Amino acid sequence: MPAIRISVGQVLLGAALAFTGCGRSNSNAAPAAAPALLTSATIKDIMDSMVDPSADYLFESVAIVGDEHGITERAPHTDEEWLEVRRRAVQLLEAPNLLVMHGRTVARPEDTSKNPNIELEPPQVQALIDADRPAFVTRARALQDAATMALKAIDAKDKDALFQASDGIDQACENCHLRYWYPNDERAQAAAAARAAGK
């Protein structure tokens, strides 16, 4: 029986065809489904653990304080102080993404308002958010815009710009609270109207 000769080129061609065939088979496979992200923490949890502490830190880090000793300006000075302020601003920038995630509830079933004479109960807040989610997302974005301005001021180590940005953060927070947490608080509503009018 005569010997069968196989050239190197034939071997390489066969391997290439086999590899291409495998590639076609894999490309037709359905991609694996991504796991669902958890939304176990409530909006109240995120506010208590991220938004409120970070905002308070920024407000305290740059301020003009008047007391019996006169007027004192408070602002970051060292690189470490500016870095810590920046960490808090980043939390304020990203927390709204968590707040607006679908499936995120306002509070746990057992949670109640700490000041029911002024604040709505969690189910009432939830109803307001669910009735117009785009408006809720818009208010969350306003906090991100204010935090972005704060980050720019921090990166430039501009204490005056940071002071202005912190005022924007305060206003973004208050506008959201006035709509969802204490819309019936007449004093807060009047103060917000006066502030908007520049009084």
N, C-alpha and C positions, 0 to 999 in steps of 0.2 A: 504494500500500500504506500503510495507516494506521500512524502511529508508535506504538511500544510504550513506554509510560511505566513506569519502575521507580522506586518511591519509595525514599527513604533508609532507611526502616524495613525494606523488603524486603531491601535490601543487607546491613544489619546482622544481620537474622535469618538470612540465608544464611551469613554469616561465622561466626555463633555456632554454627550447626548443624555446619558443617564443623570448627570447633575442637573441639566436643564429640565428634565422631566420631573425631578424631585422638586425643583423650584416652582414649577407650574402647579404641582399638587399642593404645596404649602400656601401659595398665594390664594388658593380657593378656599382655604380653611377660614371659618368665622373667627374674628378676633375675640379674645376672652373678654367677658363683661367686667367692667370696672366695679369694684365693691362700692356699695353705698356709704357715703360719709355719715358719721353720727351727728345727730343734733340733740344729744341728751341734755346739754346745758341749755338753760332758758335765756331769754332776753334779759331777765332780771339778773341771772348769774353773770352774764357778760358785762352788764352795766356795773354790777357791784365789784367785779374782780379786775376789769380792764379799763372801762371807759371812765368811771368816776375817779378812781385813784390816779390815773394818768392825767386827766384834766386838772385835778386838784394840784398835782405836782407841778404842772406847767404854770398854773395860776400863782402858786407860791414861789416859783423860781424867778419870776420877773414881775415885780410889783413896785408901786410907790407907796410907802408906808408913812403916815403922819401920826406922831404921838407927842408926848410931852418933851421929847428930846429933839423935836423938829421933823424935817422931811428926810426920809431915807429911801434910796433906790436899791432895790434888790435885783440881782441879775447873776447869771453864771459867769465865772471868771476863769477857772482852770479848765484844761482840756477834758478832765474827767467829769467835771460838772456839766459841760456842754454835751458830752457823750451821754450822760444819764438823761438829760432833757431830751436828747434826740431819741433815745429808746422809748420814752413815753409818747413822743409825737408819732413814732411809727405804730405804736399800739392804737392810737387814735385814728390813724390812717387805715389800718387793717380791720379794726373791730367792726366797723359797719358792714364789711363783707360777711362777717359771721352773723350779725344781727338780722340780715335780710335773707338768710338761707331758708329755702322752702322746708317746711316741717318744723321750724323753730317756733316754739310756743313762748308766750309772754312769761309765764311763771308755772310753778308746780301746782297741782290741784289744791294742795293744802296751804299755799301761800295766800295771804290776804293783805289788803292795804294797811300800812302802818298809821295812816292819817285819813280815815274814811270820810271825815268831814270836808276834806279838800280833794284828795286823790280818788280816782276811780278804782274799782276793784279789777283784778287781773282779767276776768272774763269780759268786762266792759272794754278794757284796753285792747284785748284780742279782737273783739268785734269791730272796733274802729280801724284797726290795721287790716283786717281781712276784707273790710268793705271797700278799701281803696289802697291796695298794695303799691301801685305806682307812686302814690303820694308819700307813702312811708319810705320807699326806696329813694325818692327825691330828697327827703329830709336827711336820710343817712348819707347821701352823696354830699350834701352841704357840709356835714362834719368832715368828710374826707377832703373837700376843697379847703376848708379852714386849716386842717392838719397839714396839708401840702404847703400852704403858705408858712406855717410854723416851721416846717422842715427846711424850707429855703432860708428863712431867717437864721435858723440854728446853724446851718452849714456855712452861712456867711458870718456867723458870730455877731449878729446885729441885734442887740438887745431891744432897741426901739421897734424894729420890725417884728420881733417876737412878742413884744407887748401888744402891738396891734393885732397880730395873729391870734393871740390868746383871747382877745376880746371877740374875735370872729368865732372861735371855738365855743366860747360861752354863749354867744347868740345862737349858734347852730343847735346846741344842746337845749337851750331854753325854748326855741321854736318848736322842737319836737315834743318836749314835755308839755307845753301849753296845748298842743293838739291832742295828745294821747293820755297823759298822766293826770293833769289837773286843768282840763278845759273850762271847768266851772269856777275856777278861782278868780274872782273879779279883781282882786288886788293885783295878782300876777298879770292878768290880761291888761289892766290899766297901765301897769309899769312898762309892759312890752309896747303898748301903743305910744306911750310918752317917749320911750327910747327910740322908736321908729321915727317919731316926729322930730327927734333931735333935741328934746327938752332936757 
